[in-house]
C-alpha cells in the first residue's frame, strides 16, 4: 500500500507544538479542493463540508502538532540548551540529528550529552533532558545567536520510511495521522453526500497537555457530535500488555475507545458501523481521561457527545514511530461511514 501523497507531505513538513503553521498550510491547501476552509486566532484549521439536510453537525478533531524541542540558552562554547515541547524519553534523543526552525530557515544540528567522568556501570545515571544540548557547530554563544533565537523550536530530522507489509516509520505519526484521517474522511463525505455538516479540524497545541486548540475550536463550532482521531499504544511490542487497555496490534484496524470520557451510545454506534461495513477494528479500553483532544471537546460548553478512534502505533514519541497503512484506511472508512449514517434524528445524549 502506497503512502498517500497528503500524508507524506504532512509527515515531511515540520510543525512542533506552537509552530504548526507549515503543516497547517499543507492541510488547508488540500482541504480547499472540496471544502470551505477557515482558521482561528489560535491556529486551528477548519474544513467544512455542507450536508444536504438538517442533521446535527459532526466535528472531527485531529491535532497537527508534533513533539519537539525549544532553544532556551547558549553557553560560552555555543552549545544550545533545550527543553521539551511535549513528552520525551530523553534516551531516544541522544545522537539524533535535528533541524532548528528559525526565521531565516532550518539550521541543522545534533543532540549531544555532556561528558561525564569515567564511571563504573553501577554508577551510571539515566540521561535526563537537562543533560542534553544541540550542537550546531557554533564556536561560541555569539556565533550561535547569529543564526538562532531563544524560543526557536526544533524537530528530529527524520523522513518517512516505507517498511514491510504496508507499514511506515516516521517522526510525527503522532498525530499527522489524525490530521490526515479527519480531512480524508471529510473529503469522502463530500463525495458521497451526507445529511449532516461534516467539519474537519486540524487542531494545534495538543502535545502540551491542555488541548488548547481543541478547546477553542469546540467552543466556537458547537458541534452536536464529535470524534477525536489520534494514535494509541500498540500492544504488539516487547513489554506491551493487553491487560492494560486492551489489545491493539498493527493490522487490527481502527481502535474504538470505550469507557470514561467517551459517549457510550456513540461508542456503540461506531462499533455497529464497523461491524455492518466490514471495517477492521478493535476496542481500546479507557479507565479515565483519553489523553486526546476529546478530553476538551467532551466537556465544551454544556457537553458534546464525543468518541475516540485511534490508530495503533509502535514506539510512540520516538524518531521511529511505526503504523500500518491498512489501519489508517480503516479509520478513514469508519468515520466516513459513520457520517453517512447520521441524520436529523441522531441522538447520542446519555
Secondary structure as a PSIPRED ss2 file (coil, helix, strand):
# PSIPRED VFORMAT (PSIPRED V4.0)

   1 X C   1.000  0.000  0.000
   2 X C   1.000  0.000  0.000
   3 X C   1.000  0.000  0.000
   4 X C   1.000  0.000  0.000
   5 X H   0.000  1.000  0.000
   6 X H   0.000  1.000  0.000
   7 X H   0.000  1.000  0.000
   8 X H   0.000  1.000  0.000
   9 X H   0.000  1.000  0.000
  10 X H   0.000  1.000  0.000
  11 X H   0.000  1.000  0.000
  12 X H   0.000  1.000  0.000
  13 X C   1.000  0.000  0.000
  14 X C   1.000  0.000  0.000
  15 X C   1.000  0.000  0.000
  16 X E   0.000  0.000  1.000
  17 X C   1.000  0.000  0.000
  18 X C   1.000  0.000  0.000
  19 X C   1.000  0.000  0.000
  20 X C   1.000  0.000  0.000
  21 X H   0.000  1.000  0.000
  22 X H   0.000  1.000  0.000
  23 X H   0.000  1.000  0.000
  24 X H   0.000  1.000  0.000
  25 X H   0.000  1.000  0.000
  26 X H   0.000  1.000  0.000
  27 X H   0.000  1.000  0.000
  28 X H   0.000  1.000  0.000
  29 X H   0.000  1.000  0.000
  30 X H   0.000  1.000  0.000
  31 X H   0.000  1.000  0.000
  32 X C   1.000  0.000  0.000
  33 X C   1.000  0.000  0.000
  34 X C   1.000  0.000  0.000
  35 X C   1.000  0.000  0.000
  36 X E   0.000  0.000  1.000
  37 X E   0.000  0.000  1.000
  38 X E   0.000  0.000  1.000
  39 X E   0.000  0.000  1.000
  40 X C   1.000  0.000  0.000
  41 X C   1.000  0.000  0.000
  42 X C   1.000  0.000  0.000
  43 X C   1.000  0.000  0.000
  44 X C   1.000  0.000  0.000
  45 X E   0.000  0.000  1.000
  46 X E   0.000  0.000  1.000
  47 X E   0.000  0.000  1.000
  48 X E   0.000  0.000  1.000
  49 X E   0.000  0.000  1.000
  50 X C   1.000  0.000  0.000
  51 X C   1.000  0.000  0.000
  52 X C   1.000  0.000  0.000
  53 X C   1.000  0.000  0.000
  54 X C   1.000  0.000  0.000
  55 X C   1.000  0.000  0.000
  56 X C   1.000  0.000  0.000
  57 X C   1.000  0.000  0.000
  58 X E   0.000  0.000  1.000
  59 X E   0.000  0.000  1.000
  60 X E   0.000  0.000  1.000
  61 X E   0.000  0.000  1.000
  62 X E   0.000  0.000  1.000
  63 X E   0.000  0.000  1.000
  64 X C   1.000  0.000  0.000
  65 X C   1.000  0.000  0.000
  66 X E   0.000  0.000  1.000
  67 X C   1.000  0.000  0.000
  68 X E   0.000  0.000  1.000
  69 X E   0.000  0.000  1.000
  70 X E   0.000  0.000  1.000
  71 X E   0.000  0.000  1.000
  72 X E   0.000  0.000  1.000
  73 X E   0.000  0.000  1.000
  74 X E   0.000  0.000  1.000
  75 X C   1.000  0.000  0.000
  76 X C   1.000  0.000  0.000
  77 X C   1.000  0.000  0.000
  78 X C   1.000  0.000  0.000
  79 X C   1.000  0.000  0.000
  80 X E   0.000  0.000  1.000
  81 X E   0.000  0.000  1.000
  82 X E   0.000  0.000  1.000
  83 X E   0.000  0.000  1.000
  84 X E   0.000  0.000  1.000
  85 X E   0.000  0.000  1.000
  86 X C   1.000  0.000  0.000
  87 X C   1.000  0.000  0.000
  88 X C   1.000  0.000  0.000
  89 X C   1.000  0.000  0.000
  90 X H   0.000  1.000  0.000
  91 X H   0.000  1.000  0.000
  92 X H   0.000  1.000  0.000
  93 X C   1.000  0.000  0.000
  94 X C   1.000  0.000  0.000
  95 X C   1.000  0.000  0.000
  96 X C   1.000  0.000  0.000
  97 X E   0.000  0.000  1.000
  98 X E   0.000  0.000  1.000
  99 X E   0.000  0.000  1.000
 100 X E   0.000  0.000  1.000
 101 X E   0.000  0.000  1.000
 102 X E   0.000  0.000  1.000
 103 X C   1.000  0.000  0.000
 104 X C   1.000  0.000  0.000
 105 X E   0.000  0.000  1.000
 106 X E   0.000  0.000  1.000
 107 X E   0.000  0.000  1.000
 108 X E   0.000  0.000  1.000
 109 X E   0.000  0.000  1.000
 110 X E   0.000  0.000  1.000
 111 X E   0.000  0.000  1.000
 112 X E   0.000  0.000  1.000
 113 X E   0.000  0.000  1.000
 114 X C   1.000  0.000  0.000
 115 X C   1.000  0.000  0.000
 116 X C   1.000  0.000  0.000
 117 X C   1.000  0.000  0.000
 118 X C   1.000  0.000  0.000
 119 X C   1.000  0.000  0.000
 120 X C   1.000  0.000  0.000
 121 X H   0.000  1.000  0.000
 122 X H   0.000  1.000  0.000
 123 X H   0.000  1.000  0.000
 124 X C   1.000  0.000  0.000
 125 X C   1.000  0.000  0.000
 126 X C   1.000  0.000  0.000
 127 X C   1.000  0.000  0.000
 128 X C   1.000  0.000  0.000
 129 X H   0.000  1.000  0.000
 130 X H   0.000  1.000  0.000
 131 X H   0.000  1.000  0.000
 132 X E   0.000  0.000  1.000
 133 X E   0.000  0.000  1.000
 134 X E   0.000  0.000  1.000
 135 X E   0.000  0.000  1.000
 136 X C   1.000  0.000  0.000
 137 X C   1.000  0.000  0.000
 138 X C   1.000  0.000  0.000
 139 X C   1.000  0.000  0.000
 140 X C   1.000  0.000  0.000
 141 X H   0.000  1.000  0.000
 142 X H   0.000  1.000  0.000
 143 X H   0.000  1.000  0.000
 144 X H   0.000  1.000  0.000
 145 X H   0.000  1.000  0.000
 146 X C   1.000  0.000  0.000
 147 X C   1.000  0.000  0.000
 148 X C   1.000  0.000  0.000
 149 X C   1.000  0.000  0.000
 150 X C   1.000  0.000  0.000
 151 X C   1.000  0.000  0.000
 152 X C   1.000  0.000  0.000
 153 X E   0.000  0.000  1.000
 154 X E   0.000  0.000  1.000
 155 X E   0.000  0.000  1.000
 156 X E   0.000  0.000  1.000
 157 X C   1.000  0.000  0.000
 158 X C   1.000  0.000  0.000
 159 X C   1.000  0.000  0.000
 160 X C   1.000  0.000  0.000
 161 X E   0.000  0.000  1.000
 162 X E   0.000  0.000  1.000
 163 X C   1.000  0.000  0.000
 164 X H   0.000  1.000  0.000
 165 X H   0.000  1.000  0.000
 166 X H   0.000  1.000  0.000
 167 X E   0.000  0.000  1.000
 168 X E   0.000  0.000  1.000
 169 X E   0.000  0.000  1.000
 170 X E   0.000  0.000  1.000
 171 X C   1.000  0.000  0.000
 172 X C   1.000  0.000  0.000
 173 X H   0.000  1.000  0.000
 174 X H   0.000  1.000  0.000
 175 X H   0.000  1.000  0.000
 176 X H   0.000  1.000  0.000
 177 X H   0.000  1.000  0.000
 178 X H   0.000  1.000  0.000
 179 X H   0.000  1.000  0.000
 180 X H   0.000  1.000  0.000
 181 X H   0.000  1.000  0.000
 182 X H   0.000  1.000  0.000
 183 X H   0.000  1.000  0.000
 184 X H   0.000  1.000  0.000
 185 X H   0.000  1.000  0.000
 186 X H   0.000  1.000  0.000
 187 X H   0.000  1.000  0.000
 188 X H   0.000  1.000  0.000
 189 X H   0.000  1.000  0.000
 190 X H   0.000  1.000  0.000
 191 X H   0.000  1.000  0.000
 192 X H   0.000  1.000  0.000
 193 X C   1.000  0.000  0.000
 194 X C   1.000  0.000  0.000
 195 X C   1.000  0.000  0.000
 196 X C   1.000  0.000  0.000
 197 X C   1.000  0.000  0.000
 198 X E   0.000  0.000  1.000
 199 X E   0.000  0.000  1.000
 200 X E   0.000  0.000  1.000
 201 X E   0.000  0.000  1.000
 202 X E   0.000  0.000  1.000
 203 X E   0.000  0.000  1.000
 204 X C   1.000  0.000  0.000
 205 X C   1.000  0.000  0.000
 206 X C   1.000  0.000  0.000
 207 X C   1.000  0.000  0.000
 208 X C   1.000  0.000  0.000
 209 X C   1.000  0.000  0.000
 210 X C   1.000  0.000  0.000
 211 X C   1.000  0.000  0.000
 212 X H   0.000  1.000  0.000
 213 X H   0.000  1.000  0.000
 214 X H   0.000  1.000  0.000
 215 X H   0.000  1.000  0.000
 216 X H   0.000  1.000  0.000
 217 X H   0.000  1.000  0.000
 218 X H   0.000  1.000  0.000
 219 X H   0.000  1.000  0.000
 220 X H   0.000  1.000  0.000
 221 X H   0.000  1.000  0.000
 222 X C   1.000  0.000  0.000
 223 X C   1.000  0.000  0.000
 224 X C   1.000  0.000  0.000
 225 X E   0.000  0.000  1.000
 226 X E   0.000  0.000  1.000
 227 X E   0.000  0.000  1.000
 228 X E   0.000  0.000  1.000
 229 X E   0.000  0.000  1.000
 230 X E   0.000  0.000  1.000
 231 X E   0.000  0.000  1.000
 232 X E   0.000  0.000  1.000
 233 X E   0.000  0.000  1.000
 234 X C   1.000  0.000  0.000
 235 X C   1.000  0.000  0.000
 236 X C   1.000  0.000  0.000
 237 X C   1.000  0.000  0.000
 238 X C   1.000  0.000  0.000
 239 X C   1.000  0.000  0.000
 240 X C   1.000  0.000  0.000
 241 X C   1.000  0.000  0.000
 242 X H   0.000  1.000  0.000
 243 X H   0.000  1.000  0.000
 244 X H   0.000  1.000  0.000
 245 X H   0.000  1.000  0.000
 246 X C   1.000  0.000  0.000
 247 X C   1.000  0.000  0.000
 248 X C   1.000  0.000  0.000
 249 X C   1.000  0.000  0.000
 250 X C   1.000  0.000  0.000
 251 X C   1.000  0.000  0.000
 252 X C   1.000  0.000  0.000
 253 X C   1.000  0.000  0.000
 254 X E   0.000  0.000  1.000
 255 X E   0.000  0.000  1.000
 256 X E   0.000  0.000  1.000
 257 X E   0.000  0.000  1.000
 258 X E   0.000  0.000  1.000
 259 X E   0.000  0.000  1.000
 260 X C   1.000  0.000  0.000
 261 X C   1.000  0.000  0.000
 262 X C   1.000  0.000  0.000
 263 X C   1.000  0.000  0.000
 264 X H   0.000  1.000  0.000
 265 X H   0.000  1.000  0.000
 266 X H   0.000  1.000  0.000
 267 X H   0.000  1.000  0.000
 268 X H   0.000  1.000  0.000
 269 X H   0.000  1.000  0.000
 270 X H   0.000  1.000  0.000
 271 X H   0.000  1.000  0.000
 272 X H   0.000  1.000  0.000
 273 X H   0.000  1.000  0.000
 274 X H   0.000  1.000  0.000
 275 X H   0.000  1.000  0.000
 276 X H   0.000  1.000  0.000
 277 X H   0.000  1.000  0.000
 278 X C   1.000  0.000  0.000
 279 X C   1.000  0.000  0.000
 280 X C   1.000  0.000  0.000
 281 X E   0.000  0.000  1.000
 282 X E   0.000  0.000  1.000
 283 X E   0.000  0.000  1.000
 284 X E   0.000  0.000  1.000
 285 X E   0.000  0.000  1.000
 286 X E   0.000  0.000  1.000
 287 X C   1.000  0.000  0.000
 288 X C   1.000  0.000  0.000
 289 X C   1.000  0.000  0.000
 290 X C   1.000  0.000  0.000
 291 X C   1.000  0.000  0.000
 292 X C   1.000  0.000  0.000
 293 X C   1.000  0.000  0.000
 294 X H   0.000  1.000  0.000
 295 X H   0.000  1.000  0.000
 296 X H   0.000  1.000  0.000
 297 X H   0.000  1.000  0.000
 298 X C   1.000  0.000  0.000
 299 X C   1.000  0.000  0.000
 300 X C   1.000  0.000  0.000
 301 X C   1.000  0.000  0.000
 302 X C   1.000  0.000  0.000
 303 X C   1.000  0.000  0.000
 304 X C   1.000  0.000  0.000
 305 X E   0.000  0.000  1.000
 306 X E   0.000  0.000  1.000
 307 X E   0.000  0.000  1.000
 308 X E   0.000  0.000  1.000
 309 X E   0.000  0.000  1.000
 310 X E   0.000  0.000  1.000
 311 X E   0.000  0.000  1.000
 312 X E   0.000  0.000  1.000
 313 X E   0.000  0.000  1.000
 314 X E   0.000  0.000  1.000
 315 X C   1.000  0.000  0.000
 316 X C   1.000  0.000  0.000
 317 X C   1.000  0.000  0.000
 318 X C   1.000  0.000  0.000
 319 X C   1.000  0.000  0.000
 320 X C   1.000  0.000  0.000
 321 X E   0.000  0.000  1.000
 322 X E   0.000  0.000  1.000
 323 X E   0.000  0.000  1.000
 324 X E   0.000  0.000  1.000
 325 X H   0.000  1.000  0.000
 326 X H   0.000  1.000  0.000
 327 X H   0.000  1.000  0.000
 328 X H   0.000  1.000  0.000
 329 X H   0.000  1.000  0.000
 330 X H   0.000  1.000  0.000
 331 X H   0.000  1.000  0.000
 332 X H   0.000  1.000  0.000
 333 X H   0.000  1.000  0.000
 334 X H   0.000  1.000  0.000
 335 X H   0.000  1.000  0.000
 336 X H   0.000  1.000  0.000
 337 X H   0.000  1.000  0.000
 338 X H   0.000  1.000  0.000
 339 X H   0.000  1.000  0.000
 340 X H   0.000  1.000  0.000
 341 X H   0.000  1.000  0.000
 342 X C   1.000  0.000  0.000
 343 X C   1.000  0.000  0.000
 344 X C   1.000  0.000  0.000
 345 X C   1.000  0.000  0.000
 346 X C   1.000  0.000  0.000
 347 X C   1.000  0.000  0.000
 348 X C   1.000  0.000  0.000
 349 X C   1.000  0.000  0.000
 350 X C   1.000  0.000  0.000
